[in-house]
Amino acid sequence: MKSVWSRYFIFISRNRTTIKLLHAENGGLVLYMKRLEEGNLE
């Protein structure tokens, strides 16, 4: 039986305008990025 695991890490920039989500699983890594065009995260 093959083991399956998955991990998520969330990074927010200092000026709170960019969010990065790192998704790690058996096959490798995926990086998602979202940049806010107006304002910042509260």
C-alpha positions in Angstrom: 0.0 0.0 0.0 1.4 3.4 -1.0 1.5 6.1 1.6 0.0 9.4 0.7 0.9 12.7 2.5 0.3 16.3 1.8 1.5 19.5 3.5 0.5 23.2 3.1 2.5 26.2 4.0 1.2 29.8 3.8 3.4 32.9 3.5 2.2 36.5 3.6 4.5 39.4 2.6 5.5 42.1 5.1 3.4 44.7 3.4 0.5 42.2 3.2 -0.1 42.5 -0.5 1.1 39.0 -1.6 0.1 35.5 -0.4 2.1 32.4 -1.3 0.8 28.9 -0.7 3.3 26.0 -1.0 1.7 22.6 -1.5 4.0 19.7 -0.9 3.0 16.1 -1.7 4.6 12.8 -2.7 5.2 13.8 -6.3 6.8 17.2 -5.6 6.0 20.9 -4.8 3.5 23.4 -6.2 3.7 27.1 -5.4 0.6 29.3 -5.8 0.9 33.1 -5.6 -1.8 35.8 -5.3 -1.0 39.5 -5.4 -3.6 42.1 -4.3 -4.0 44.9 -6.8 -5.6 47.3 -4.3 -5.3 47.6 -0.6 -3.8 44.9 1.7 -4.9 42.0 3.9 -6.4 43.2 7.2 
